[in-house]
Amino acid sequence: MEVSAEGAPQGTGPVLVRRRSPGSLGLREMLKARLWRSCTCSTQRAWTLVQDLLPATRWLRQYHPREALVGDVMSGLVIGIILVPQAIAYSLLAGLQPIYSLYTSFFANLIYFLMGTSHHVSVGIFSLLCLMVGQVVDRELLLAGFGPAQEGTGPGDNSSTINTSAAVAGLRPQDCDQDCYAIRVATALTLVAGIYQVLLGMLRLGFVSAYLSQPLLDGFAMGASVTILTSQLKHLLGVRIPRHQGLGMVVSTWLSLVRGAGQANLCDVVTSATCLAVLLAGKELSERCQRRLKVPLPTELVVIVAATMVSHFGQLHERFGSSVAGDIPTGFVAPRVPDPGLMWRVVLDAVPLALVGSAFSISLAEMFARSHGYSVRANQELLAVGCCNVLPAFFHCYVTSAALSKTLVKTATGCRTQLSSVVSAAVVLLVLLALAPLFRDLQRCVLACVIVVSLRGALRKVRDVPQLWRLSPADALVWVATAASCALVSVEVGLLAGILLSLLSLAGRTQRPRAALLAQIGDSGFYEDTAEFEGLVPEPGVRIFRFAGPLYYANKDFFLRSLSSLTGLDAGRAATRKKERGLEARVSEGMDLGPGTSTAALVSTAAGFHAVVIDCAPLLFLDAAGVATLRDLRRDYAALGVMLLLACCSPLVRDTLRRGGFLGEDQGDLTEDGQLFHSVHSAVQRARAGHRVPVAMDSAL
């Protein structure tokens, strides 16, 4: 730190001494240093890298079984019991057979156990992603000459009409049937989405998910929930209608349901009404008795077991034609590399899947980490969720992410660490190896009931819109537009519309920030907005202007308009008129200026002030256009005899002004000392002192 006493006033209070900034490395030297650090290898560095990639190797060594084991086992068992019926049910959304949903739940829990940094997040199948996967699967099935997915009475039913032209064009594979091709599409889509997420994590782009705001995610969940609900109505009623694709899918589905309502299966309708009543009553009872119940009621499992027994012994499929789940094989299928040709076909479809999965996973991990007093790493969460998609894609799995409902259940049942995920995977493994065939006679309408009831949380978010509107109309508009676009157009369009509206609202808030004139609070050294508070004391001859936002290329004109409107002087026009008219033009108009008075003094006197102080405390940053605006404003004010002073500049703003030429490059330059002040009050005092000298000289003359 260097101290210079030159020019420092004596006895005027504390003096700030600037530290000498360390010399910065050039770009070449910086890249060489980083490359050297990354190439340096040692045993300790390698072990640290392993611990960073697999956080379980770090926290397992500090695991305390007496404190955490009971809670982890209990929560793992409960989540495993919930996962089985949900996995079978969500297969309807994805257009795949239930066995693949069980595979997905098993592998996702194991991989996140090793790689995740959150203690409580439950990663597995997610209804919104299942819907998006199902839309891509249906499209590719139709293009390949197959019928819509999951429209037959069982897994082996592929009696749909074949698109001969597609088969001739070579799009339809010759070595697998409809179910085989559907899972090939899903695994290709999953691998591409996982690669995107892994790349985001490797490039340290975890912050990108922060741009998907909470109103956007809530609106997206609401719109997608309406789409999911609509897609399940045909299963609730037992109506055979085509699964619509593309724009306006919800509206087209409702029209088809109205036309085909007369063909509803009475057995499915009665079963759906009964199951919905039981499930909703169980959910309400669980919520009301949440404090008394240590373990949530396994309502879904009870309903599925009871419905399976009734369907089996009552022979509902044979007697009434009720659609059932069909044969669910046991064991694991041999791994298979996803089809590269299909991967190229779904490159664009994987983008929204990767973004939605990443955003929900990171936001849930950070939310539960804050509530339980620990931290997570966003980039590692991206790697973990990406690997939950990349590796299982070779084992006939599809896209996964964190799910809110199961995460809430984990925390409510005493989960402490991700060891509970291993217990959940063990429960799913038991079903895969032995219990899966028992669900053969389970009606699809029961699975649809499980899906519909699981949407309660997302559909209830519509009640938050009035409060959100009172808090922030821009956020409420993003919520409503995203939800409406998802429901009325398509899920992908809704996500895109939400992102664009969020960015536009962010730009709008910075483009037209609040501008105000300040005045003194009594005899204190503080200043506030004259439009908001009464009884403030304005400073004679000084205008104090506050601009509550950054100054950059998009709002520089608004900055100048606000300043001229509040001060009553358009400095640019006034300076231009002065140059054009000149002193002779003013004399010819009959204005006797006298030998000791300047035109600039007359202009500033007519304006009613001699100095302008800009409160830069809310000024977050400046760009080149902002610096040029301030530089031109200072020049115009100087031509009119008005002093321009800046107060409360942050170090970033001060450095930008210096590098932009507004101030001298030398840190001790008098230009900086005379124009930048650490408080508004000190700038006002400088304006008073600077005005007394010219006034005294004029009176003497």
Secondary structure per residue as TSV (DSSP state, phi and psi in degrees):
chain	resnum	aa	ss	phi	psi
A	1	M	-	360.0	132.3
A	2	E	-	-113.0	132.8
A	3	V	-	-113.7	129.9
A	4	S	-	-123.0	121.1
A	5	A	-	-84.9	-6.8
A	6	E	T	-68.3	127.5
A	7	G	T	78.3	2.2
A	8	A	-	-84.6	124.1
A	9	P	-	-68.1	142.7
A	10	Q	T	-96.2	132.3
A	11	G	T	70.5	23.8
A	12	T	S	-109.5	19.1
A	13	G	S	104.6	-170.4
A	14	P	-	-67.2	147.5
A	15	V	-	-118.1	129.3
A	16	L	-	-85.6	130.5
A	17	V	-	-113.6	121.1
A	18	R	-	-77.4	136.8
A	19	R	-	-75.3	148.7
A	20	R	-	-78.4	122.0
A	21	S	-	-70.8	137.9
A	22	P	-	-66.6	148.3
A	23	G	-	-65.8	128.5
A	24	S	-	-86.9	144.5
A	25	L	-	-73.6	149.7
A	26	G	-	-70.6	169.2
A	27	L	H	-62.2	-40.6
A	28	R	H	-66.0	-45.0
A	29	E	H	-65.6	-38.4
A	30	M	H	-65.4	-43.2
A	31	L	H	-64.8	-38.8
A	32	K	H	-64.1	-41.3
A	33	A	H	-65.2	-42.3
A	34	R	H	-67.0	-39.8
A	35	L	H	-64.6	-38.9
A	36	W	H	-65.8	-40.9
A	37	R	H	-66.3	-38.0
A	38	S	H	-73.1	-27.2
A	39	C	H	-89.6	-13.0
A	40	T	-	-70.1	126.4
A	41	C	-	-122.4	140.4
A	42	S	-	-155.8	165.9
A	43	T	H	-63.1	-41.7
A	44	Q	H	-65.0	-40.6
A	45	R	H	-66.4	-39.8
A	46	A	H	-65.7	-41.0
A	47	W	H	-67.0	-36.3
A	48	T	H	-64.6	-39.3
A	49	L	H	-64.4	-40.8
A	50	V	H	-63.6	-41.7
A	51	Q	H	-66.5	-33.8
A	52	D	H	-69.8	-39.4
A	53	L	H	-76.6	-31.7
A	54	L	-	-124.8	81.7
A	55	P	T	-59.4	-20.2
A	56	A	H	-62.3	-29.6
A	57	T	H	-67.1	-18.0
A	58	R	H	-92.3	-48.6
A	59	W	H	-82.0	-20.2
A	60	L	G	-65.8	-31.5
A	61	R	G	-69.3	-20.3
A	62	Q	G	-106.6	16.2
A	63	Y	-	-72.7	137.2
A	64	H	-	-113.8	98.6
A	65	P	H	-59.7	-37.3
A	66	R	H	-63.2	-32.6
A	67	E	H	-90.5	-34.2
A	68	A	H	-116.1	-19.0
A	69	L	H	-65.1	-43.3
A	70	V	H	-62.5	-45.8
A	71	G	H	-64.4	-40.6
A	72	D	H	-65.5	-43.0
A	73	V	H	-65.9	-43.1
A	74	M	H	-63.0	-49.0
A	75	S	H	-65.7	-36.4
A	76	G	H	-64.1	-41.1
A	77	L	H	-64.5	-44.3
A	78	V	H	-63.3	-45.9
A	79	I	H	-64.3	-39.4
A	80	G	H	-61.6	-40.3
A	81	I	H	-65.9	-37.2
A	82	I	H	-72.6	-35.9
A	83	L	H	-62.5	-38.7
A	84	V	H	-61.7	-55.1
A	85	P	H	-65.0	-35.5
A	86	Q	H	-66.6	-39.3
A	87	A	H	-62.4	-43.4
A	88	I	H	-67.1	-38.3
A	89	A	H	-70.0	-44.1
A	90	Y	H	-69.0	-12.8
A	91	S	H	-62.5	-26.6
A	92	L	H	-63.8	-39.7
A	93	L	H	-68.2	-40.6
A	94	A	H	-80.1	-10.6
A	95	G	T	71.2	28.2
A	96	L	S	-125.3	169.5
A	97	Q	-	-78.5	150.4
A	98	P	H	-58.2	-28.8
A	99	I	H	-61.3	-33.7
A	100	Y	H	-71.7	-31.6
A	101	S	H	-66.5	-37.2
A	102	L	H	-67.4	-40.7
A	103	Y	H	-56.8	-46.2
A	104	T	H	-60.7	-45.8
A	105	S	H	-63.2	-38.6
A	106	F	H	-65.7	-53.9
A	107	F	H	-69.0	-37.6
A	108	A	H	-63.3	-40.4
A	109	N	H	-65.0	-40.5
A	110	L	H	-68.6	-43.3
A	111	I	H	-69.1	-41.9
A	112	Y	H	-68.3	-30.7
A	113	F	H	-56.7	-39.0
A	114	L	H	-80.2	-36.0
A	115	M	H	-110.3	-17.3
A	116	G	-	-75.3	151.4
A	117	T	-	-103.9	-9.3
A	118	S	-	-86.2	142.5
A	119	H	S	-84.4	-18.3
A	120	H	S	-123.3	-19.2
A	121	V	-	-63.8	137.7
A	122	S	-	-105.3	117.5
A	123	V	E	-103.6	133.7
A	124	G	E	177.2	-155.1
A	125	I	-	-67.5	141.9
A	126	F	-	-131.7	131.9
A	127	S	H	-59.2	-41.3
A	128	L	H	-64.4	-42.3
A	129	L	H	-69.3	-36.2
A	130	C	H	-60.8	-40.1
A	131	L	H	-62.4	-44.7
A	132	M	H	-66.4	-38.0
A	133	V	H	-64.0	-43.6
A	134	G	H	-61.6	-35.2
A	135	Q	H	-66.4	-41.1
A	136	V	H	-68.3	-41.1
A	137	V	H	-61.8	-45.7
A	138	D	H	-61.4	-42.3
A	139	R	H	-62.0	-46.0
A	140	E	H	-69.5	-32.2
A	141	L	H	-64.4	-42.8
A	142	L	H	-66.0	-39.8
A	143	L	H	-66.5	-30.1
A	144	A	T	-85.3	-1.6
A	145	G	T	98.4	5.2
A	146	F	-	-93.2	171.0
A	147	G	-	-85.9	176.8
A	148	P	-	-60.7	149.4
A	149	A	T	-70.5	147.3
A	150	Q	T	62.3	30.7
A	151	E	-	-99.4	-10.2
A	152	G	S	-83.0	179.6
A	153	T	S	-83.8	-10.0
A	154	G	S	-164.9	174.7
A	155	P	T	-61.8	-28.7
A	156	G	T	-92.7	2.5
A	157	D	-	-89.3	107.5
A	158	N	-	-126.5	50.7
A	159	S	-	-88.7	13.1
A	160	S	S	-68.1	155.2
A	161	T	-	-68.4	133.4
A	162	I	-	-88.6	135.3
A	163	N	-	-78.9	102.6
A	164	T	H	-64.4	-39.0
A	165	S	H	-64.2	-38.3
A	166	A	H	-66.1	-39.7
A	167	A	H	-65.5	-39.2
A	168	V	H	-66.4	-35.9
A	169	A	T	-70.8	-7.6
A	170	G	T	88.9	9.3
A	171	L	-	-78.6	-27.5
A	172	R	S	-85.2	122.6
A	173	P	-	-69.1	149.4
A	174	Q	S	-94.6	-12.4
A	175	D	S	-106.5	8.3
A	176	C	-	-153.0	156.5
A	177	D	-	-89.2	-165.1
A	178	Q	H	-64.7	-46.5
A	179	D	H	-63.8	-39.1
A	180	C	H	-63.8	-43.6
A	181	Y	H	-68.6	-34.4
A	182	A	H	-62.5	-45.2
A	183	I	H	-71.4	-28.1
A	184	R	H	-64.6	-42.1
A	185	V	H	-62.9	-44.1
A	186	A	H	-64.4	-41.6
A	187	T	H	-69.4	-36.8
A	188	A	H	-63.2	-44.0
A	189	L	H	-63.1	-40.7
A	190	T	H	-65.3	-42.4
A	191	L	H	-64.4	-42.8
A	192	V	H	-65.6	-44.3
A	193	A	H	-61.9	-40.8
A	194	G	H	-64.8	-38.1
A	195	I	H	-62.7	-42.2
A	196	Y	H	-57.6	-46.0
A	197	Q	H	-67.2	-39.2
A	198	V	H	-64.5	-41.1
A	199	L	H	-63.7	-40.2
A	200	L	H	-60.6	-40.8
A	201	G	H	-68.2	-41.5
A	202	M	H	-66.8	-33.3
A	203	L	T	-86.3	8.5
A	204	R	T	58.6	44.5
A	205	L	-	-106.9	28.8
A	206	G	G	-62.8	-24.0
A	207	F	G	-67.8	-17.6
A	208	V	G	-60.9	-33.4
A	209	S	G	-64.6	-21.1
A	210	A	G	-66.8	-21.6
A	211	Y	G	-76.9	-11.2
A	212	L	S	-88.7	93.1
A	213	S	-	-67.1	164.2
A	214	Q	H	-64.3	-42.2
A	215	P	H	-58.6	-37.4
A	216	L	H	-63.6	-46.7
A	217	L	H	-66.2	-39.3
A	218	D	H	-66.5	-43.2
A	219	G	H	-64.5	-38.2
A	220	F	H	-64.6	-42.2
A	221	A	H	-63.3	-39.2
A	222	M	H	-65.4	-49.0
A	223	G	H	-64.0	-41.9
A	224	A	H	-66.8	-33.2
A	225	S	H	-66.0	-38.4
A	226	V	H	-62.9	-40.2
A	227	T	H	-64.5	-42.5
A	228	I	H	-63.8	-45.3
A	229	L	H	-58.4	-43.3
A	230	T	H	-64.0	-39.5
A	231	S	H	-67.8	-21.8
A	232	Q	H	-94.0	-7.7
A	233	L	H	-63.8	-34.7
A	234	K	H	-65.5	-32.5
A	235	H	H	-75.0	-35.4
A	236	L	H	-63.8	-36.0
A	237	L	H	-94.6	-12.4
A	238	G	T	70.5	31.8
A	239	V	-	-99.5	136.9
A	240	R	-	-95.4	103.8
A	241	I	-	-130.0	156.2
A	242	P	-	-67.9	149.2
A	243	R	-	-86.0	107.3
A	244	H	-	-73.1	152.0
A	245	Q	-	-127.1	162.2
A	246	G	S	80.5	-156.5
A	247	L	T	-69.3	141.6
A	248	G	T	67.9	33.1
A	249	M	H	-63.0	-39.3
A	250	V	H	-64.2	-46.2
A	251	V	H	-64.5	-43.3
A	252	S	H	-63.5	-38.6
A	253	T	H	-66.0	-42.1
A	254	W	H	-63.5	-40.0
A	255	L	H	-63.0	-41.3
A	256	S	H	-65.4	-37.2
A	257	L	H	-65.5	-39.6
A	258	V	H	-65.0	-41.9
A	259	R	H	-68.7	-32.0
A	260	G	T	-102.1	13.0
A	261	A	G	-63.0	-29.8
A	262	G	G	-68.8	-15.3
A	263	Q	G	-97.9	14.6
A	264	A	-	-62.7	143.8
A	265	N	-	-84.8	117.6
A	266	L	H	-61.7	-36.2
A	267	C	H	-63.8	-44.0
A	268	D	H	-66.5	-37.6
A	269	V	H	-64.1	-46.1
A	270	V	H	-64.9	-43.8
A	271	T	H	-62.6	-42.7
A	272	S	H	-63.0	-44.5
A	273	A	H	-62.3	-42.1
A	274	T	H	-65.6	-46.8
A	275	C	H	-66.1	-40.5
A	276	L	H	-62.0	-41.6
A	277	A	H	-62.9	-44.5
A	278	V	H	-67.1	-44.4
A	279	L	H	-65.0	-44.7
A	280	L	H	-65.5	-40.3
A	281	A	H	-64.1	-40.1
A	282	G	H	-64.6	-39.9
A	283	K	H	-65.4	-43.9
A	284	E	H	-63.5	-41.0
A	285	L	H	-64.7	-39.6
A	286	S	H	-64.7	-39.4
A	287	E	H	-69.9	-39.3
A	288	R	H	-73.7	-31.6
A	289	C	T	-104.5	27.5
A	290	Q	T	-62.0	-36.3
A	291	R	T	-73.9	-29.6
A	292	R	T	-84.6	-30.5
A	293	L	-	-88.6	122.2
A	294	K	S	-76.7	-28.2
A	295	V	S	-126.1	130.0
A	296	P	-	-60.4	150.6
A	297	L	-	-67.1	127.2
A	298	P	-	-78.4	62.5
A	299	T	H	-62.7	-43.0
A	300	E	H	-60.6	-43.7
A	301	L	H	-65.0	-42.2
A	302	V	H	-62.0	-44.4
A	303	V	H	-64.3	-43.2
A	304	I	H	-67.4	-42.3
A	305	V	H	-63.5	-46.2
A	306	A	H	-64.8	-43.1
A	307	A	H	-66.1	-36.5
A	308	T	H	-64.5	-42.3
A	309	M	H	-65.5	-42.7
A	310	V	H	-64.0	-42.9
A	311	S	H	-66.0	-37.1
A	312	H	H	-70.4	-51.8
A	313	F	H	-76.9	-26.4
A	314	G	H	-87.6	-6.0
A	315	Q	T	51.0	51.2
A	316	L	H	-66.7	-32.2
A	317	H	H	-69.0	-45.2
A	318	E	H	-73.1	-38.9
A	319	R	H	-85.1	-37.6
A	320	F	H	-118.0	-0.6
A	321	G	-	72.2	24.0
A	322	S	-	-72.0	135.4
A	323	S	-	-74.7	133.7
A	324	V	B	-122.1	170.1
A	325	A	-	-67.6	-35.2
A	326	G	-	89.0	-174.2
A	327	D	-	-66.1	130.0
A	328	I	-	-116.3	110.7
A	329	P	-	-70.4	162.3
A	330	T	-	-104.8	164.7
A	331	G	S	82.4	-174.1
A	332	F	-	-112.6	145.7
A	333	V	-	-87.3	148.3
A	334	A	-	-59.3	137.8
A	335	P	-	-61.6	154.4
A	336	R	-	-145.9	138.4
A	337	V	-	-73.3	129.1
A	338	P	-	-57.2	148.1
A	339	D	-	-69.1	119.4
A	340	P	H	-61.6	-35.4
A	341	G	H	-62.4	-41.9
A	342	L	H	-68.9	-32.3
A	343	M	H	-61.6	-39.7
A	344	W	H	-67.5	-30.8
A	345	R	H	-72.4	-26.0
A	346	V	T	-111.0	20.2
A	347	V	T	-59.1	-44.6
A	348	L	T	-75.4	-34.5
A	349	D	T	-64.8	-26.7
A	350	A	H	-76.5	-17.4
A	351	V	H	-63.8	-54.7
A	352	P	H	-63.1	-32.7
A	353	L	H	-61.7	-46.2
A	354	A	H	-64.3	-41.5
A	355	L	H	-66.8	-46.5
A	356	V	H	-64.8	-46.1
A	357	G	H	-60.7	-42.7
A	358	S	H	-65.8	-45.2
A	359	A	H	-63.4	-46.3
A	360	F	H	-66.1	-39.6
A	361	S	H	-66.4	-47.5
A	362	I	H	-67.8	-42.7
A	363	S	H	-64.2	-40.5
A	364	L	H	-66.7	-42.7
A	365	A	H	-61.2	-44.2
A	366	E	H	-69.1	-36.1
A	367	M	H	-64.7	-47.4
A	368	F	H	-74.4	-27.8
A	369	A	H	-66.5	-41.6
A	370	R	H	-64.4	-41.3
A	371	S	H	-71.2	-20.5
A	372	H	H	-113.9	7.7
A	373	G	T	77.8	36.9
A	374	Y	-	-141.1	178.8
A	375	S	-	-122.4	154.3
A	376	V	-	-123.6	161.5
A	377	R	-	-108.5	116.4
A	378	A	H	-61.7	-40.9
A	379	N	H	-67.7	-37.9
A	380	Q	H	-68.7	-33.6
A	381	E	H	-63.1	-38.8
A	382	L	H	-62.6	-44.0
A	383	L	H	-62.9	-41.1
A	384	A	H	-64.8	-49.0
A	385	V	H	-66.7	-37.1
A	386	G	H	-63.1	-42.5
A	387	C	H	-68.8	-28.1
A	388	C	H	-66.2	-13.8
A	389	N	H	-105.7	-38.6
A	390	V	H	-68.8	-53.8
A	391	L	T	-67.6	-47.4
A	392	P	G	-66.6	-16.8
A	393	A	G	-60.9	-25.1
A	394	F	G	-81.7	-7.1
A	395	F	G	-119.2	32.5
A	396	H	T	64.0	46.0
A	397	C	-	-116.8	165.3
A	398	Y	-	-127.5	-174.8
A	399	V	-	-63.3	138.2
A	400	T	-	-128.9	165.6
A	401	S	E	-164.9	-178.9
A	402	A	E	-72.4	147.1
A	403	A	-	-124.2	132.5
A	404	L	H	-67.7	-45.9
A	405	S	H	-61.2	-46.6
A	406	K	H	-70.1	-31.2
A	407	T	H	-66.7	-39.9
A	408	L	H	-62.3	-39.0
A	409	V	H	-65.6	-39.2
A	410	K	H	-61.3	-45.4
A	411	T	H	-67.8	-35.0
A	412	A	H	-71.7	-22.5
A	413	T	T	-101.3	14.8
A	414	G	T	92.4	21.8
A	415	C	-	-64.8	136.3
A	416	R	-	-115.2	-38.2
A	417	T	S	-139.6	178.3
A	418	Q	T	-77.9	4.5
A	419	L	H	-61.2	-25.7
A	420	S	H	-62.1	-28.6
A	421	S	H	-66.4	-33.3
A	422	V	H	-65.9	-40.4
A	423	V	H	-65.0	-41.6
A	424	S	H	-62.3	-41.6
A	425	A	H	-62.8	-34.8
A	426	A	H	-65.9	-38.4
A	427	V	H	-64.1	-44.5
A	428	V	H	-64.1	-38.6
A	429	L	H	-62.4	-39.0
A	430	L	H	-60.7	-41.7
A	431	V	I	-66.1	-41.8
A	432	L	I	-62.3	-39.1
A	433	L	I	-85.3	-26.6
A	434	A	I	-137.1	-38.9
A	435	L	I	-97.3	-9.3
A	436	A	G	-58.8	-42.0
A	437	P	G	-62.6	-17.9
A	438	L	G	-67.2	-18.4
A	439	F	G	-93.9	17.2
A	440	R	T	-60.7	-42.6
A	441	D	T	-92.1	13.4
A	442	L	-	-70.5	127.6
A	443	Q	B	-71.0	142.9
A	444	R	H	-68.6	-27.7
A	445	C	H	-64.5	-30.9
A	446	V	H	-67.7	-41.8
A	447	L	H	-62.4	-40.0
A	448	A	H	-63.0	-36.9
A	449	C	H	-62.4	-41.3
A	450	V	H	-61.1	-41.5
A	451	I	H	-65.4	-47.0
A	452	V	H	-62.1	-43.6
A	453	V	H	-66.5	-31.9
A	454	S	H	-68.5	-12.7
A	455	L	T	-87.3	-0.1
A	456	R	H	-56.7	-44.5
A	457	G	H	-61.4	-44.2
A	458	A	H	-69.8	-39.2
A	459	L	H	-69.2	-29.1
A	460	R	H	-69.7	-17.0
A	461	K	G	-65.1	-14.3
A	462	V	G	-64.0	-23.1
A	463	R	G	-71.4	-16.3
A	464	D	G	-84.3	-8.7
A	465	V	H	-64.4	-45.0
A	466	P	H	-58.4	-43.3
A	467	Q	H	-65.7	-38.6
A	468	L	H	-64.4	-35.8
A	469	W	H	-65.9	-41.3
A	470	R	H	-65.8	-33.5
A	471	L	H	-78.2	-46.4
A	472	S	-	-154.7	101.8
A	473	P	H	-58.4	-33.1
A	474	A	H	-65.0	-43.3
A	475	D	H	-66.2	-38.1
A	476	A	H	-64.0	-37.7
A	477	L	H	-65.2	-40.7
A	478	V	H	-61.4	-43.5
A	479	W	H	-59.4	-52.7
A	480	V	H	-65.9	-43.3
A	481	A	H	-65.9	-40.3
A	482	T	H	-65.1	-46.6
A	483	A	H	-63.0	-44.8
A	484	A	H	-65.6	-39.7
A	485	S	H	-66.7	-40.4
A	486	C	H	-62.6	-43.8
A	487	A	H	-77.2	-39.0
A	488	L	H	-95.4	-24.8
A	489	V	T	-109.5	-80.2
A	490	S	-	-164.9	164.0
A	491	V	H	-65.5	-42.4
A	492	E	H	-65.9	-42.6
A	493	V	H	-64.4	-38.4
A	494	G	H	-62.6	-42.5
A	495	L	H	-63.7	-44.2
A	496	L	H	-63.6	-43.2
A	497	A	H	-63.1	-40.1
A	498	G	H	-63.8	-42.4
A	499	I	H	-63.6	-45.2
A	500	L	H	-63.9	-43.2
A	501	L	H	-65.8	-37.4
A	502	S	H	-62.8	-44.2
A	503	L	H	-66.5	-38.2
A	504	L	H	-66.6	-40.3
A	505	S	H	-65.8	-37.7
A	506	L	H	-64.3	-43.6
A	507	A	H	-66.3	-37.3
A	508	G	H	-65.0	-36.4
A	509	R	H	-68.0	-32.5
A	510	T	H	-87.4	-20.9
A	511	Q	H	-77.5	-31.9
A	512	R	S	-130.9	66.1
A	513	P	-	-73.7	171.4
A	514	R	-	-74.7	134.8
A	515	A	E	-122.3	143.0
A	516	A	E	-154.4	157.2
A	517	L	E	-96.5	140.7
A	518	L	E	-108.6	155.8
A	519	A	E	-142.0	164.0
A	520	Q	E	-76.4	142.5
A	521	I	-	-89.3	95.3
A	522	G	T	60.6	-131.5
A	523	D	T	-99.0	9.1
A	524	S	S	-79.9	178.4
A	525	G	S	-99.2	23.6
A	526	F	-	-114.0	151.7
A	527	Y	E	-133.4	144.0
A	528	E	E	-140.1	174.7
A	529	D	E	-69.7	124.8
A	530	T	T	-71.3	-24.8
A	531	A	T	-79.0	-16.5
A	532	E	T	-103.0	-29.9
A	533	F	-	-122.8	148.7
A	534	E	S	-100.7	160.1
A	535	G	S	77.2	14.6
A	536	L	-	-79.6	153.4
A	537	V	B	-105.8	108.2
A	538	P	-	-71.5	147.0
A	539	E	-	-84.4	122.9
A	540	P	T	-62.3	128.8
A	541	G	E	78.2	4.2
A	542	V	E	-129.5	131.6
A	543	R	E	-109.3	124.8
A	544	I	E	-108.1	116.2
A	545	F	E	-114.7	132.2
A	546	R	E	-119.4	131.4
A	547	F	E	-120.1	106.6
A	548	A	-	-85.8	62.6
A	549	G	S	178.6	175.8
A	550	P	-	-71.6	161.2
A	551	L	B	-115.9	107.5
A	552	Y	-	-144.5	-173.6
A	553	Y	T	-60.4	-29.3
A	554	A	T	-80.5	-22.1
A	555	N	T	-124.5	13.5
A	556	K	H	-65.0	-37.3
A	557	D	H	-67.7	-39.3
A	558	F	H	-64.8	-36.0
A	559	F	H	-60.1	-47.2
A	560	L	H	-68.3	-39.7
A	561	R	H	-64.2	-42.1
A	562	S	H	-64.2	-42.2
A	563	L	H	-64.0	-46.1
A	564	S	H	-67.9	-33.8
A	565	S	H	-69.7	-42.1
A	566	L	H	-77.3	-33.4
A	567	T	H	-89.3	-18.6
A	568	G	S	80.1	15.8
A	569	L	-	-139.8	120.4
A	570	D	-	-90.1	98.7
A	571	A	H	-62.0	-39.3
A	572	G	H	-63.6	-47.6
A	573	R	H	-67.5	-41.7
A	574	A	H	-62.9	-41.5
A	575	A	H	-66.8	-37.4
A	576	T	H	-66.8	-43.8
A	577	R	H	-62.1	-37.9
A	578	K	H	-62.8	-41.1
A	579	K	H	-67.8	-38.1
A	580	E	H	-72.5	-43.2
A	581	R	H	-74.2	-48.9
A	582	G	H	78.2	171.3
A	583	L	H	-67.9	-36.6
A	584	E	H	-66.3	-38.1
A	585	A	H	-63.3	-38.8
A	586	R	H	-67.8	-38.5
A	587	V	H	-65.4	-37.9
A	588	S	H	-67.6	-20.8
A	589	E	T	-83.3	1.0
A	590	G	T	94.7	14.9
A	591	M	-	-94.6	108.9
A	592	D	-	-84.8	101.9
A	593	L	-	-76.9	-32.3
A	594	G	-	83.7	160.1
A	595	P	T	-74.6	-21.1
A	596	G	T	-109.1	12.4
A	597	T	-	-121.3	138.4
A	598	S	-	-101.6	158.6
A	599	T	H	-64.5	-38.7
A	600	A	H	-60.8	-38.0
A	601	A	H	-65.0	-39.3
A	602	L	H	-63.7	-41.9
A	603	V	H	-63.5	-46.3
A	604	S	H	-66.6	-34.7
A	605	T	H	-68.0	-40.9
A	606	A	H	-63.8	-32.8
A	607	A	H	-72.6	-21.8
A	608	G	T	90.5	6.3
A	609	F	E	-151.3	158.4
A	610	H	E	-121.5	-4.2
A	611	A	E	-149.7	147.9
A	612	V	E	-125.1	125.4
A	613	V	E	-109.8	125.0
A	614	I	E	-103.3	118.7
A	615	D	E	-79.0	107.1
A	616	C	-	-94.5	11.1
A	617	A	T	-59.6	-43.6
A	618	P	T	-79.6	-2.0
A	619	L	-	-77.2	99.9
A	620	L	-	-70.3	-42.3
A	621	F	-	-159.1	165.3
A	622	L	B	-127.7	147.5
A	623	D	-	-113.5	-171.0
A	624	A	H	-62.0	-39.5
A	625	A	H	-66.7	-36.3
A	626	G	H	-65.7	-42.6
A	627	V	H	-63.7	-42.0
A	628	A	H	-63.4	-36.1
A	629	T	H	-63.0	-46.0
A	630	L	H	-65.6	-37.7
A	631	R	H	-65.3	-44.1
A	632	D	H	-66.7	-36.9
A	633	L	H	-65.2	-40.5
A	634	R	H	-63.4	-39.7
A	635	R	H	-64.8	-44.0
A	636	D	H	-66.8	-41.9
A	637	Y	H	-64.0	-38.6
A	638	A	H	-63.2	-36.7
A	639	A	H	-67.0	-23.3
A	640	L	T	-99.7	3.0
A	641	G	T	78.2	22.6
A	642	V	-	-107.8	134.4
A	643	M	E	-88.6	136.2
A	644	L	E	-112.1	121.4
A	645	L	E	-125.9	144.7
A	646	L	E	-115.6	136.7
A	647	A	E	-127.0	149.2
A	648	C	S	60.9	39.5
A	649	C	-	-76.1	135.3
A	650	S	-	-72.8	161.3
A	651	P	H	-56.4	-36.3
A	652	L	H	-64.7	-45.0
A	653	V	H	-66.0	-41.5
A	654	R	H	-62.1	-42.3
A	655	D	H	-66.8	-38.0
A	656	T	H	-65.4	-40.6
A	657	L	H	-63.3	-38.6
A	658	R	H	-68.3	-45.8
A	659	R	H	-72.2	-23.1
A	660	G	T	-85.4	0.0
A	661	G	T	90.3	1.0
A	662	F	S	-70.5	-32.2
A	663	L	S	-119.4	168.0
A	664	G	-	-70.7	152.6
A	665	E	S	-68.5	-31.0
A	666	D	S	-71.9	130.9
A	667	Q	T	-64.9	-26.3
A	668	G	T	-96.6	15.5
A	669	D	-	-63.0	139.6
A	670	L	H	-67.0	-23.3
A	671	T	H	-61.3	-41.6
A	672	E	H	-68.6	-43.7
A	673	D	H	-63.9	-29.4
A	674	G	H	-88.9	-9.2
A	675	Q	H	-123.2	-21.8
A	676	L	E	-109.1	132.6
A	677	F	E	-133.4	150.7
A	678	H	S	-82.5	-8.1
A	679	S	S	-149.8	158.3
A	680	V	H	-65.4	-38.0
A	681	H	H	-64.2	-40.3
A	682	S	H	-66.4	-34.2
A	683	A	H	-68.0	-38.5
A	684	V	H	-64.7	-41.3
A	685	Q	H	-62.5	-38.4
A	686	R	H	-65.1	-38.2
A	687	A	H	-65.5	-38.4
A	688	R	H	-62.7	-47.2
A	689	A	H	-64.6	-37.8
A	690	G	H	-70.8	-22.0
A	691	H	H	-87.9	-24.8
A	692	R	H	-66.9	-37.5
A	693	V	H	-65.1	-50.4
A	694	P	H	-62.0	-36.5
A	695	V	H	-63.1	-42.9
A	696	A	H	-63.3	-39.1
A	697	M	H	-66.6	-40.6
A	698	D	H	-65.3	-40.5
A	699	S	H	-66.4	-36.0
A	700	A	H	-66.3	-39.7
A	701	L	-	-66.4	360.0
